[in-house]
Amino acid sequence: MEARDRRLAGGRWNAAMKLAMVGTGYVGLVAGTCFAETGNDVVCVDVDAERVARLQEGKVPIYEPGLEEMLTRNSREGRLSFTTDLAEAVRRSLIVFIAVGTPSDEDGSSDLRYVLEAAKGVAEAMDGYRIIVNKSTVPVGTADKVRDVVLRHTRHEFNVVSNPEFLKEGAAIEDFMKPDRVIIGHDDVRVAEIMKELYAPFTRTGAPILVMDNRSAEMTKYAANCMLATRISFMNEIANLCERVGADVHWVRQGIGLDRRIGPTFLFPGVGYGGSCFPKDVRALLQMARESGCELEVVAAVHRVNEKQKTRLIEKIVDHFAPNMEPSPGLLKGKVFAVWGLSFKPRTDDMREAPSVPVIERLLELGGEVQAYDPAAMEQARRIFGERIRYSPNNYAALEGADALVLLTEWNMFRNPDFPRMAKLMRQPVIFDGRNQYNPRELKDLGFTYYCIGRPTI
Ligand code: NAD
């Protein structure tokens, strides 16, 4: 009997499995910790030795609600450990997940360097049959590329599974523990059965595990993210039109969201989507389509609309402070802008492709001064802006002497602030709200000039 057949014989495992998670970023750490939480024996591997050393001390290098407590508990109870030693991790595990980054390459395609390097490392360390699982978001055909790389570097048997991840930063634990669905792409039905066993504790409330071929699994992840990005760009266009024709997107959004065929989520207009996934996945799908000689016109428009939307708030700021003037360096000289929110969305410290970055860069180019506050992303912001902006210890301190507040991330703490206190701290009571957090009528009554997205200025 082949080694693979011996390992897979019987089908049901029903016991804690030994897993390795390669990559301890947002996805690897959350997935590794949640698998440990359900009783598996998990070792997480990273090439970043400093990151691993911090994790070994129980310090979580990212901000993700609930993660530190769960990670520390599972480490203490011996189900979760961290190492830089890939070979050792592979030798002690049956299933090896690859959860490394897949950033955009220069042409927009997904850079598979880290995935393929990890696959090579896994292959070289294998001392017997392994299941290699792609958890990173990867273009269609990557399972085959991983298979080729592994084949070249080992004589042992293996299977490649595509298991894309759908968690959201800020609610990652909740999403992983209670997924809407789990997608398993596979090349051997027995391996799919093992993956179903592994995920069974997360799908007890009825979430389906969809088993399909590798290519469809890879495509599902891109199609999901591009669909969500499409909803956002669509609503941003509708919001911009609302402004022109005197409609209020606040009502329009609710009016369409109550249609069960549409549903209420991902319909909020704003300053454009950002983050580590939507922008790069939209670009990667477009590039994948180009390479296949196929044009994705809707997705191309989604990307263009999003790029434009990032400048909407700046246009409003220039119109307010320098009406009828062409934007030029120094136009906003002497103006101080308080910025609330830097991360690409609330409950994360992630600033990858955050709309705050182009907005702040443009304010600085136009000669404005920026004093910013974010509950979690101040350290990330320092890496991006250095000494070019001021960092405030809290949201009210950011308002001192400001000519305007620019709200860019809808953290809960910004939802219901003390407006009279704000007006006293600011040089001028002006708010540019990129996330439609406040009631225009109330703000007018409180003496604010209030601009938002897709709603009439009262
Ligand atoms: P990340 O950048 O936060 O983490 C990647 C980690 O992998 C880093 O710590 C890096 O040091 C490590 N790494 C790189 N090469 C390695 C190697 N050869 N061996 C070991 N470690 C290595 O990335 P992320 O945000 O966790 O995303 C990982 C993948 O998951 C991406 O493909 C992403 O598109 C996808 N994804 C991300 C999210 C999200 O919300 N962040 C959600 C779903 C899917």
Residues whose N, C-alpha, C, O or C-beta is under 5 A from the ligand:
A	BS01	NAD	V22 G23 T24 G25 Y26 V27 G28 V45 D46 V47 D48 A99 V100 G101 T102 Y114 E117 A118 K135 S136 T137 E165 F166 L167 K168 E169 S276
